[in-house]
Amino acid sequence: MTFEVRPASVFEDVRSLVGPKSPGANVCWCLSYRLPSKLNNELRGSARGEYVDRLCRNQPPPGVLAYDGDEPVGWAAVAPRSDTSFARSRTIPHVDDLLVWSLWCIRVRPGHRRQGVSHALIAGAVEFARSHGAPIIEAYPLDNGDAQVDTTMAYAGIRKNFERAGFSHAADTTSVLAGHPRVLMRLDLR
């Protein structure tokens, strides 16, 4: 199956993948790593969606979307690391001083999982970062081996999918998600 990956510039499509069923709910909207924690905590209810709507109208938009025809079926958050909380992380190290981009969230709509959407999203995020001049793209996936990962907590991706996409292990981290250690994976885009 082939999926088209495009910049996440259509708010309604982003909302369909990362927005809550109730517009007033205080859920992630994939903002928790994008914003300083004070602002993330201050944005409540519909203000979270309004913030994402503005991000979708910015250049570059906040990530990429995978489409099956006209239907959005997957989301990946990608941005310069300096624009995320990973820039200040105590658990995920900095490898060097390059202006790297971070890929930190992959979400595939139920009913479309295990069809290659996450692979398309990783490839699309890589091309998106490259097209915006990123010298390196990083990800912080779970190093779960063959262990099962809860779907809700699999948003960080899994190591083997990044290895398949050409990423290499760059560093261990002290970050743990869903009981699995996270590793820092990198792909040189130069």
C-alpha angles and dihedrals in degrees: 000000000000124000126192115225118206136172111277096247098129107084096198090056092049090047091053089060107034105016125097125252088240111054091215096055119118099228131141103268081190089284102116095090095032098059135052107260093247092058092040089056093045095054104087133177116329092003088075093058091044089054091051090047089058091047090054090056093050127089115270099028118224098267144311136296129211117219132200097202104311095336118101106227105165144029134200124185113217130164141136108297088231088065093055139066087255085078088069099031119140092191102046111056130221110241096196142333097273116128094250127180123230128223106193112153133048119178125180121190115244110261091038100064121118091026099100099268094128091051090051090048093051091049091046093049090051091053091044092053092044091051089055093052101261111163093197135014121208133195131187104210131169116269093215101150105203095330119123116253123210107250092231092056096041091086091106090061127233128275098241092057090055091046089054088053092055099261117143130211106261103170145347117245135205090229117115125189125184089350094304127108117243122225130202110242124186140192121196110225098184 
